[in-house]
Structure formats: C-alpha cells, structure tokens
Amino acid sequence: MMATEVNRALALQGPGEIAEITGESFGEPSPEEVCVRVERISLCGSDYGLFHGRYGGPAAYPIRFGHEWSGHVEAVGKAVSRVSIGDAVTGDCSKWCGRCPACAVDRNLCQAISKFGITENGMSQRLVTVHQRYLYRDRYCLGMDLLAMVEPFAVALHAIRRAGVAGIEPKGGAVIVGAGAIGLGVYLLLREHFGWRQLCLLEDTPQKRELLPRLIPGIDDVSPAPISVGSENDYARLYKDGPPVVFETSGSAAGLSTAMTIVRAGGTVAMLGIVAEPVVLRLATIKALRLVGSMGGTGAFDEVLAFFSSHRQLLHPLITGRYPAHAAAQAFIDGSERSTHIKVQIDLSDWSER
C-alpha cells in the first residue's frame, strides 16, 4: 500500500506564467490506474507554444504541461498487469478511449481524444495517476534522460508510416524541413532504422546548421531552405525533378510552402508541424501533391524504445539542457532559443532533494 503523500506540481497559469503548486494530498490508485513518480519532462514545440501563447492547436489554461516524460512506478491498482512497482515508464501524449470506430483505425484520432499537458493536465507534477493503457515500460534500461525523449520519436515514426514510406527507400530519398527534435527524429529513423541514404535536412538558422554536425555524426547535409518559386507559372520548372517525399516539421507557413515547392510533381508532403498562419495551397493542385497530416505517436512507442536501445550514444547529444524544477521558467526561456538547443529537460527529482 502507498502512504498518502503531498504532491507538488508546476502549472502554466497563462502565457509566460508558471506557478508551483503544493499541498495536494495524493493517495492510492484505482484498480486499473498506476501512480508514477515523474523524474524528467522534455519540453516540446507545443510546450513552448503554450508558454508564449501561440500554440496553434486546441489547448487550455491553467495546465500542468508535459507530455514527453519519464518516471518510475510508485504504486499500482489491483487490476494492473502492464507494469509493476519500480518499473521505469513513459507514456502517450494522446488520451484515447479504445472503443470508438476511429480508435480501431488510429488511436491518435480518437473521437473523444484529449492531450496530456495540452488540453488536460500533464506530467509536470511529482506524482501523477495514469491509466495503465497509456504507459510503456522501459525494458532496455535507457535511463530517465533518454526515456523522456521517446515520445517525439514515436511521433516521427508514426508520420513515416502515415506517409507510406516505411519500406524501401524511393529513388530521390527524402527532404526534412526543420531540424528540431521531431525533424531530427524523422531524419535519424529514416537513416538508422530504415537504412535510407539520400536524405537532406533543411534548416534556415545558421547557428543550428553549425551545431548539428557537432552533435550527430554523419549529419553533414544540412542546408538552408531554397528560395520559394511558388509564384512561377512555368510548368517545366514546377515539374522539375525533386524528392518524392518531403516531411514538413517546422510548423511554419514558409516551411510548408518550401515543402510543396521542392517535392516532385505527384509527390507526398507529410505535415507534422501545426501551421497556424495562412498558407497558399496553389501548388498542391498544380503539382497534384499528396498532403498527409500526422498527429501523435500512439502505436509507435515499442518500436522506438527498441531503436533507442541500439542508438544510445547517437541520441544522448540531442539533450542540450537540463534544469531543476525551480528553474522551469528559465528552461522555457532558454529552450525557446532553437539555434542553440534541441531538447531541454526539467528534472523534477530535485523536489525530493531540497
């Protein structure tokens, strides 16, 4: 039995405003629930969007942020079978029902879906109760740092599968627009997991282009985005050869415009970034493009956990900052500087040490 404890949490009260919450009592989980002691939170583009008040999807304030995380199982309900006390775990961002017709096809599109840390309270709390269905056990002893980075790679893998290119590399390979954590996840999964060799990353920030080769061996093909030719009216130029698939991960209108410009006619643009600005879709029709949106990573965690177990040294350098819980606001501010950071983490374990 778990003794009743007093919980501590971090909440975004509104854009730019983080409050520490103390004094909540925390007791036993119900039969299918698991109590997790959260150790790490990785900050994601949606977290930064919430912090700065410019997230493009559904969201709510106040919110306990955090959907990329790791922790240890503290207690389990009497009907729990997926995990045991002491297990290292991470979990879904998507809270899906498992019963609706959409869940039968893709649980990331559940008709009753909500998002941990975005539309309902997430993991920026020392103790949290989660239904066992949303948890994944770390069988590979990855450690809390790497385990808290599995979710964005699950999002990347889900998008690769949604784009229909998880098999043999097509002639011309792929281009990834945006070298944030998810863009790098797409790149590294295609390169290391699927064996693709014709890959190119597009990143407009010069400092980021200089940083990446120092962090990731072999990532020497980072280029600035080409100047858009979307205003051209010459079919010969619009139909010139290009990559058969482009992954747009920047979440910007300029990034999506670039993706539609450089992909070959009849090609696929996979959209992972949430573009909140108006976008001219003229080229989607003129070039007969296949635009594929992708949301969430549910269904890809187990495969990504195995991938992480074989690529630990490659992935560790992507963690470019770690902050204690009491410096969470500074983590958001520093991590927002995308030219110097890939993945910033907040360490909640210091709450036990202060």
Sine and cosine of phi, psi and omega as CSV:
sin_phi,cos_phi,sin_psi,cos_psi,sin_omega,cos_omega
0.00,0.00,0.57,-0.82,-0.01,-1.00
-0.99,-0.15,0.82,-0.58,0.05,-1.00
-0.93,0.38,0.54,-0.84,0.04,-1.00
-0.89,0.46,0.76,-0.65,-0.02,-1.00
-0.86,-0.51,0.26,-0.97,0.11,-0.99
-0.99,-0.14,0.82,-0.58,-0.07,-1.00
-1.00,0.02,0.33,-0.94,0.13,-0.99
-0.73,-0.69,0.56,-0.83,-0.08,-1.00
-0.52,-0.85,0.35,-0.94,0.15,-0.99
-0.91,-0.42,0.72,-0.69,-0.02,-1.00
-0.73,-0.68,0.67,-0.74,0.18,-0.98
-0.99,0.13,0.95,-0.30,0.00,-1.00
-0.96,0.28,-0.45,0.89,0.00,-1.00
0.00,-1.00,0.02,-1.00,-0.01,-1.00
-0.80,0.60,0.80,-0.60,0.08,-1.00
0.97,0.26,0.09,1.00,-0.10,-0.99
-0.84,-0.54,0.95,-0.30,0.02,-1.00
-0.94,-0.33,0.76,-0.65,0.02,-1.00
-0.87,-0.49,0.58,-0.81,0.12,-0.99
-0.99,-0.11,0.77,-0.64,-0.05,-1.00
-0.93,-0.37,0.79,-0.61,0.01,-1.00
-0.75,-0.66,0.26,-0.96,0.14,-0.99
0.99,-0.10,-0.04,1.00,0.03,-1.00
-0.98,0.22,0.74,-0.67,0.07,-1.00
-0.99,0.16,0.47,-0.88,-0.10,-1.00
-0.65,-0.76,0.85,-0.53,-0.09,-1.00
-0.87,-0.49,-0.43,-0.90,-0.09,-1.00
-0.94,0.35,0.59,-0.80,0.09,-1.00
-0.96,0.27,0.42,-0.91,0.09,-1.00
-0.96,0.27,0.08,-1.00,-0.20,-0.98
-0.79,0.62,-0.68,0.74,-0.05,-1.00
-0.97,-0.24,0.24,0.97,-0.02,-1.00
-0.98,-0.21,0.36,-0.93,-0.03,-1.00
-0.80,-0.60,0.73,-0.68,0.13,-0.99
-1.00,-0.06,0.82,-0.57,-0.02,-1.00
-0.89,-0.45,0.69,-0.72,0.16,-0.99
-1.00,-0.05,0.95,-0.32,-0.10,-0.99
-0.97,0.24,0.71,-0.71,-0.02,-1.00
-0.95,-0.31,-0.70,0.72,-0.07,-1.00
-0.74,-0.67,0.57,-0.82,0.20,-0.98
-0.84,-0.55,0.80,-0.60,0.15,-0.99
-0.99,-0.12,0.73,-0.69,0.01,-1.00
-1.00,0.09,0.66,-0.75,-0.09,-1.00
-0.87,-0.49,0.21,-0.98,0.03,-1.00
-0.84,0.55,-0.58,0.82,0.03,-1.00
-0.93,0.36,-0.56,0.83,0.08,-1.00
-0.89,0.46,-0.70,0.71,0.03,-1.00
-0.90,0.43,-0.62,0.79,0.04,-1.00
-0.88,0.48,-0.67,0.74,0.05,-1.00
-0.90,0.43,-0.67,0.74,-0.03,-1.00
-0.90,0.45,-0.63,0.78,-0.05,-1.00
-1.00,-0.06,-0.01,1.00,0.03,-1.00
0.97,0.26,0.46,0.89,-0.02,-1.00
-0.73,-0.68,0.42,0.91,0.08,-1.00
-0.92,0.40,0.70,-0.72,-0.14,-0.99
-1.00,0.01,-0.17,0.98,-0.02,-1.00
-0.97,-0.25,-0.04,-1.00,0.08,-1.00
-0.85,0.52,0.65,-0.76,-0.03,-1.00
-0.39,-0.92,0.19,-0.98,-0.01,-1.00
-0.56,-0.83,0.56,-0.83,0.17,-0.99
-0.83,-0.56,0.49,-0.87,-0.17,0.98
-0.94,0.35,0.43,-0.90,-0.07,-1.00
-0.57,-0.82,0.69,-0.73,0.19,-0.98
-1.00,0.09,0.95,-0.31,-0.17,-0.99
-0.96,0.26,0.01,-1.00,0.13,-0.99
0.97,-0.23,0.95,-0.31,0.12,-0.99
-0.78,-0.62,0.00,1.00,0.19,-0.98
-0.93,-0.37,0.91,-0.42,-0.20,-0.98
-0.35,-0.94,0.17,-0.99,0.12,-0.99
-0.52,-0.86,0.39,-0.92,0.02,-1.00
-0.13,-0.99,-0.11,-0.99,0.02,-1.00
-0.86,-0.51,0.60,-0.80,0.03,-1.00
-0.94,0.34,0.82,-0.57,-0.03,-1.00
-0.99,-0.14,-0.60,0.80,-0.01,-1.00
-0.37,-0.93,0.42,-0.91,-0.01,-1.00
-0.74,-0.67,0.54,-0.84,0.12,-0.99
-0.95,0.33,0.27,-0.96,-0.12,-0.99
-0.92,0.38,-0.30,0.96,0.00,-1.00
-0.97,-0.23,0.14,0.99,-0.04,-1.00
-0.98,0.21,0.75,-0.67,0.01,-1.00
-0.80,-0.60,-0.27,0.96,-0.10,-0.99
-0.97,0.22,-0.52,0.85,-0.06,-1.00
-0.67,-0.74,0.24,-0.97,0.01,-1.00
-0.76,-0.64,0.31,-0.95,0.03,-1.00
-0.84,0.54,0.73,-0.68,0.00,-1.00
1.00,-0.09,-0.26,0.96,0.01,-1.00
-0.90,0.44,0.61,-0.79,0.20,-0.98
-0.99,0.13,0.73,-0.68,-0.09,-1.00
-0.64,-0.77,0.37,-0.93,0.26,-0.97
-0.72,-0.70,-0.08,-1.00,-0.08,-1.00
-0.32,-0.95,0.10,-1.00,0.01,-1.00
-0.90,0.43,0.48,-0.88,0.29,-0.96
-0.99,0.10,-0.64,0.77,-0.04,-1.00
-0.98,0.20,0.77,-0.64,0.11,-0.99
-0.98,-0.19,0.98,-0.18,-0.13,-0.99
-0.95,-0.30,0.36,-0.93,-0.09,-1.00
-1.00,-0.01,-0.53,0.85,-0.02,-1.00
0.98,0.19,0.09,1.00,-0.07,-1.00
-0.86,-0.51,-0.41,0.91,-0.10,-1.00
-0.98,0.17,0.28,-0.96,0.01,-1.00
-0.86,0.52,-0.57,0.82,-0.01,-1.00
-0.90,0.43,-0.63,0.78,0.00,-1.00
-0.88,0.48,-0.50,0.87,0.02,-1.00
-0.92,0.40,-0.37,0.93,-0.01,-1.00
-0.98,-0.19,-0.75,0.66,-0.06,-1.00
-0.36,-0.93,0.94,-0.33,-0.07,-1.00
-0.90,0.43,-0.32,0.95,0.06,-1.00
-0.93,0.36,-0.22,0.98,-0.03,-1.00
-0.90,-0.43,0.41,0.91,0.01,-1.00
-0.75,0.66,0.67,-0.74,-0.02,-1.00
-0.93,0.37,-0.31,0.95,0.03,-1.00
-0.92,-0.40,0.42,0.91,-0.18,-0.98
-0.92,0.39,0.54,-0.84,0.26,-0.97
-0.69,-0.73,0.20,-0.98,-0.10,-0.99
-0.84,-0.55,0.86,-0.52,0.07,-1.00
-0.86,0.51,0.75,-0.67,0.07,-1.00
0.98,0.17,0.00,1.00,-0.03,-1.00
-0.79,-0.62,-0.83,0.56,0.04,-1.00
-0.96,-0.29,-0.27,0.96,0.15,-0.99
-0.58,-0.82,0.28,-0.96,-0.16,-0.99
-0.81,0.59,0.69,-0.73,0.00,-1.00
-0.97,-0.26,-0.59,-0.81,-0.27,-0.96
-0.97,-0.25,0.21,0.98,0.02,-1.00
-0.99,0.14,0.83,0.56,0.04,-1.00
-0.51,-0.86,0.54,-0.84,-0.10,-0.99
-0.90,0.43,-0.63,0.77,0.04,-1.00
-0.84,-0.54,0.70,-0.71,0.00,-1.00
-0.59,-0.81,0.58,-0.81,0.05,-1.00
-0.97,-0.25,0.79,-0.61,-0.07,-1.00
-0.73,-0.68,0.65,-0.76,0.12,-0.99
-0.90,0.44,0.62,-0.79,-0.09,-1.00
-0.86,0.51,-0.44,0.90,-0.07,-1.00
-0.90,0.44,-0.37,0.93,-0.07,-1.00
-1.00,-0.08,0.09,1.00,-0.11,-0.99
-0.95,-0.31,0.50,-0.87,0.05,-1.00
-0.75,-0.66,0.79,-0.61,-0.03,-1.00
-1.00,0.10,0.67,-0.74,0.06,-1.00
-1.00,0.09,0.97,-0.26,0.01,-1.00
-1.00,0.02,0.00,1.00,-0.17,-0.98
-0.90,-0.44,0.09,1.00,-0.01,-1.00
0.80,0.59,0.78,0.63,-0.04,-1.00
-0.94,0.34,-0.47,0.89,-0.14,-0.99
1.00,-0.05,0.40,-0.92,-0.10,-1.00
-0.89,0.46,-0.59,0.80,-0.05,-1.00
-0.89,0.46,-0.82,0.57,-0.03,-1.00
-0.92,0.40,-0.63,0.78,-0.04,-1.00
-0.87,0.49,-0.53,0.85,0.01,-1.00
-0.97,0.23,0.01,1.00,0.01,-1.00
-0.92,-0.40,0.10,0.99,-0.04,-1.00
-0.94,0.35,-0.63,0.77,-0.12,-0.99
-0.84,0.54,-0.75,0.67,0.00,-1.00
-0.90,0.44,-0.49,0.87,0.08,-1.00
-0.95,0.31,-0.53,0.85,0.11,-0.99
-0.90,0.43,-0.62,0.78,0.09,-1.00
-0.88,0.48,-0.68,0.73,0.00,-1.00
-0.90,0.44,-0.69,0.72,-0.02,-1.00
-0.92,0.40,-0.65,0.76,0.05,-1.00
-0.86,0.51,-0.64,0.77,0.01,-1.00
-0.93,0.37,-0.62,0.78,0.05,-1.00
-0.86,0.50,-0.67,0.74,0.01,-1.00
-0.95,0.33,-0.63,0.78,0.05,-1.00
-0.88,0.48,-0.58,0.81,0.00,-1.00
-0.96,0.28,-0.21,0.98,0.04,-1.00
0.97,0.23,0.46,0.89,-0.08,-1.00
-0.82,-0.57,0.51,0.86,-0.03,-1.00
-0.99,0.15,-0.03,1.00,-0.02,-1.00
-0.99,-0.16,-0.78,-0.62,-0.07,-1.00
-0.95,0.32,0.65,-0.76,0.00,-1.00
-0.90,0.43,0.82,-0.58,0.04,-1.00
-0.96,0.27,0.39,-0.92,0.06,-1.00
-0.87,0.49,0.81,-0.58,-0.05,-1.00
0.97,-0.24,-0.22,0.98,0.11,-0.99
0.88,0.47,-0.63,-0.78,-0.08,-1.00
-0.56,-0.83,0.42,-0.91,0.14,-0.99
-0.88,-0.47,0.66,-0.75,0.07,-1.00
-0.92,-0.40,0.85,-0.53,0.00,-1.00
-1.00,-0.09,0.92,-0.39,-0.01,-1.00
0.97,-0.25,0.83,-0.55,-0.08,-1.00
-0.94,-0.35,0.67,0.75,0.19,-0.98
-0.99,0.17,-0.19,-0.98,-0.08,-1.00
-0.88,0.47,-0.66,0.75,-0.03,-1.00
-0.96,0.29,-0.63,0.78,0.09,-1.00
-0.87,0.50,-0.68,0.74,0.06,-1.00
-0.92,0.39,-0.54,0.84,0.08,-1.00
-0.89,0.46,-0.71,0.71,0.05,-1.00
-0.87,0.49,-0.74,0.67,-0.03,-1.00
-0.85,0.52,-0.78,0.63,-0.09,-1.00
-0.94,0.33,-0.58,0.82,0.07,-1.00
-0.92,0.40,-0.69,0.72,0.05,-1.00
-0.89,0.46,-0.65,0.76,-0.06,-1.00
-0.97,0.25,-0.76,0.65,-0.15,-0.99
-1.00,-0.05,-0.56,0.83,-0.08,-1.00
-1.00,0.00,-0.63,0.77,-0.04,-1.00
-0.96,-0.26,-0.13,0.99,0.12,-0.99
0.98,0.20,0.37,0.93,0.03,-1.00
-0.95,0.30,0.56,-0.83,-0.01,-1.00
-0.86,-0.52,-0.34,0.94,0.04,-1.00
-0.99,-0.12,0.99,0.11,-0.06,-1.00
-0.75,-0.66,0.58,-0.82,0.04,-1.00
-0.62,-0.78,0.71,-0.71,0.10,-1.00
-0.98,-0.20,0.71,-0.70,0.10,-1.00
-0.94,-0.33,0.81,-0.58,-0.02,-1.00
-0.55,-0.84,0.84,-0.55,-0.09,-1.00
-0.99,0.16,-0.34,0.94,-0.07,-1.00
-0.99,0.16,0.90,-0.44,-0.05,-1.00
-0.85,0.53,-0.65,0.76,-0.01,-1.00
-0.89,0.47,-0.61,0.79,0.04,-1.00
-0.92,0.39,-0.63,0.78,0.03,-1.00
-0.90,0.44,-0.53,0.85,0.05,-1.00
-0.98,0.22,-0.55,0.83,-0.07,-1.00
-0.95,0.32,-0.68,0.73,-0.17,-0.98
-0.86,0.51,-0.70,0.72,0.02,-1.00
-0.89,0.45,-0.39,0.92,0.04,-1.00
-0.98,0.21,-0.43,0.90,-0.04,-1.00
-1.00,-0.01,-0.60,0.80,-0.16,-0.99
-0.82,-0.57,0.91,-0.40,0.04,-1.00
-0.85,0.53,0.70,-0.71,0.08,-1.00
0.99,0.11,-0.02,1.00,-0.03,-1.00
-1.00,-0.08,0.94,0.35,-0.10,-1.00
-0.95,-0.32,0.28,0.96,-0.06,-1.00
-0.87,-0.49,0.72,0.70,0.04,-1.00
-1.00,-0.09,0.81,-0.59,-0.10,-1.00
-0.77,-0.63,0.40,-0.92,0.17,-0.99
-0.95,0.32,0.41,-0.91,0.04,-1.00
-0.92,0.40,0.65,-0.76,0.04,-1.00
-0.93,0.37,0.37,-0.93,0.07,-1.00
-0.91,0.42,0.74,-0.67,-0.06,-1.00
-0.88,0.47,0.64,-0.76,0.09,-1.00
-0.89,-0.45,0.44,0.90,-0.08,-1.00
-0.89,0.46,-0.31,0.95,-0.02,-1.00
-1.00,0.03,-0.06,1.00,-0.03,-1.00
-0.93,0.37,0.52,-0.85,0.04,-1.00
-0.86,-0.50,0.40,0.92,-0.04,-1.00
-0.96,-0.27,0.94,-0.33,-0.02,-1.00
-0.86,0.51,-0.60,0.80,-0.03,-1.00
-0.86,0.51,-0.61,0.79,0.01,-1.00
-0.99,0.17,-0.62,0.78,0.02,-1.00
-0.92,0.39,-0.48,0.88,-0.03,-1.00
-0.99,-0.14,0.23,0.97,0.03,-1.00
-0.89,0.45,0.32,-0.95,-0.07,-1.00
-0.89,0.45,0.53,-0.85,0.03,-1.00
-0.31,-0.95,-0.01,-1.00,0.02,-1.00
-0.92,0.40,0.56,-0.83,0.00,-1.00
-0.96,0.29,-0.35,0.94,-0.01,-1.00
-0.61,-0.79,0.67,-0.74,0.07,-1.00
-0.77,-0.64,0.73,-0.68,0.06,-1.00
-0.98,-0.22,0.87,-0.49,0.03,-1.00
-0.99,-0.11,0.93,-0.36,-0.06,-1.00
-0.87,-0.49,0.02,1.00,-0.08,-1.00
-0.98,0.20,-0.44,0.90,-0.04,-1.00
0.96,0.27,0.36,0.93,-0.01,-1.00
-0.89,-0.46,0.46,-0.89,0.06,-1.00
-0.88,0.47,-0.61,0.79,0.02,-1.00
-0.90,0.44,-0.63,0.78,0.01,-1.00
-0.91,0.41,-0.66,0.75,0.02,-1.00
-0.93,0.36,-0.61,0.79,0.07,-1.00
-0.88,0.47,-0.67,0.74,0.05,-1.00
-0.88,0.48,-0.70,0.72,-0.02,-1.00
-0.87,0.50,-0.70,0.71,-0.01,-1.00
-0.94,0.35,-0.47,0.88,-0.01,-1.00
-0.95,0.30,-0.69,0.72,-0.16,-0.99
-1.00,0.02,-0.38,0.92,-0.03,-1.00
-0.92,0.38,0.54,-0.84,0.00,-1.00
-0.94,0.35,0.40,-0.92,0.05,-1.00
-0.85,0.53,0.72,-0.69,-0.05,-1.00
0.99,0.14,0.05,1.00,-0.06,-1.00
-0.99,0.12,-0.06,-1.00,-0.07,-1.00
-0.91,-0.41,0.75,-0.66,0.17,-0.99
-0.92,-0.38,0.91,-0.42,0.05,-1.00
-1.00,-0.09,0.83,-0.56,-0.12,-0.99
-0.95,-0.32,0.92,-0.39,0.04,-1.00
-0.97,-0.26,-0.49,0.87,0.02,-1.00
-0.98,0.20,0.58,-0.82,0.05,-1.00
-1.00,0.00,0.96,-0.27,-0.06,-1.00
-1.00,0.06,0.91,-0.42,-0.05,-1.00
-1.00,-0.06,-0.17,0.99,-0.04,-1.00
-1.00,-0.06,0.34,-0.94,0.10,-1.00
-0.89,0.46,0.61,-0.79,-0.02,-1.00
-0.77,-0.63,0.71,-0.70,0.09,-1.00
-1.00,0.09,0.88,-0.48,-0.09,-1.00
-0.98,-0.19,0.34,0.94,-0.04,-1.00
-0.78,0.62,-0.70,0.71,-0.08,-1.00
-0.94,0.35,-0.41,0.91,0.01,-1.00
-0.87,0.49,-0.61,0.79,0.03,-1.00
-0.99,0.15,-0.75,0.66,-0.08,-1.00
-0.86,0.51,-0.61,0.79,-0.03,-1.00
-0.99,-0.14,0.10,1.00,0.01,-1.00
0.78,0.63,0.79,0.62,-0.07,-1.00
-0.99,0.13,0.44,-0.90,0.14,-0.99
-0.98,-0.22,0.94,-0.34,0.02,-1.00
-0.99,-0.14,0.84,-0.55,-0.07,-1.00
-0.84,-0.54,0.91,-0.41,0.12,-0.99
-0.99,0.12,0.47,-0.89,0.05,-1.00
-0.60,-0.80,0.72,-0.70,-0.04,-1.00
-0.69,-0.72,0.80,-0.60,0.14,-0.99
1.00,0.03,0.17,-0.99,-0.03,-1.00
-0.76,-0.65,0.12,0.99,0.02,-1.00
-0.85,0.52,0.73,-0.68,-0.03,-1.00
0.98,-0.19,-0.17,0.98,-0.05,-1.00
-0.90,-0.44,-0.05,1.00,-0.12,-0.99
-0.89,0.46,-0.72,0.70,-0.08,-1.00
-0.88,0.47,-0.65,0.76,0.02,-1.00
-0.92,0.39,-0.62,0.79,0.02,-1.00
-0.94,0.34,-0.63,0.78,0.06,-1.00
-0.85,0.53,-0.69,0.73,0.05,-1.00
-0.91,0.42,-0.63,0.77,0.05,-1.00
-0.87,0.49,-0.71,0.71,0.01,-1.00
-0.87,0.50,-0.62,0.79,-0.04,-1.00
-0.89,0.47,-0.45,0.89,-0.03,-1.00
-0.99,-0.12,-0.07,1.00,-0.10,-0.99
-0.69,-0.73,0.61,0.80,-0.08,-1.00
-0.85,0.53,-0.77,0.64,-0.06,-1.00
-0.91,0.42,-0.52,0.85,0.02,-1.00
-0.94,0.35,-0.58,0.82,-0.15,-0.99
-1.00,-0.01,-0.48,0.87,-0.04,-1.00
-0.81,0.59,-0.66,0.75,-0.04,-1.00
-0.90,0.44,-0.25,0.97,0.02,-1.00
-0.94,0.35,-0.32,0.95,0.06,-1.00
-0.99,0.10,0.96,-0.27,-0.15,-0.99
-0.95,-0.30,0.05,1.00,0.05,-1.00
-0.23,-0.97,0.61,-0.79,0.09,-1.00
-0.70,-0.72,0.73,-0.69,-0.08,-1.00
-0.78,-0.63,0.58,-0.81,0.11,-0.99
-0.95,0.32,0.26,-0.97,-0.07,-1.00
-0.86,0.51,-0.61,0.79,-0.06,-1.00
-0.95,0.32,-0.17,0.99,0.04,-1.00
-0.93,-0.36,0.47,0.88,-0.06,-1.00
-0.87,0.50,-0.66,0.75,0.00,-1.00
-0.87,0.49,-0.64,0.77,0.03,-1.00
-0.92,0.39,-0.56,0.83,0.07,-1.00
-0.87,0.49,-0.67,0.74,0.03,-1.00
-0.91,0.42,-0.68,0.74,-0.04,-1.00
-0.92,0.40,-0.76,0.65,-0.03,-1.00
-0.93,0.38,-0.67,0.74,-0.03,-1.00
-0.92,0.39,-0.36,0.93,0.04,-1.00
-0.93,0.36,-0.28,0.96,0.07,-1.00
-0.99,0.13,1.00,0.05,-0.14,-0.99
-0.92,0.39,-0.28,0.96,-0.04,-1.00
-0.96,0.30,-0.35,0.94,-0.06,-1.00
-0.88,-0.47,-0.14,0.99,-0.05,-1.00
-0.78,-0.63,0.59,-0.81,0.15,-0.99
-0.97,-0.24,-0.87,0.49,-0.03,-1.00
-0.71,-0.71,0.89,-0.46,0.04,-1.00
-0.97,-0.23,0.68,-0.73,-0.02,-1.00
-0.86,-0.52,0.49,-0.87,0.11,-0.99
-0.94,-0.35,0.80,-0.60,-0.04,-1.00
-0.99,-0.11,0.95,-0.32,-0.02,-1.00
-0.99,0.11,-0.15,0.99,-0.06,-1.00
-0.93,0.37,-0.31,0.95,0.00,-1.00
-0.92,0.39,-0.34,0.94,0.08,-1.00
-0.88,0.47,-0.44,0.90,0.01,-1.00
-1.00,0.09,-0.19,0.98,-0.12,-0.99
-0.95,-0.32,-0.16,0.99,-0.05,-1.00
-1.00,-0.09,0.00,0.00,0.00,0.00
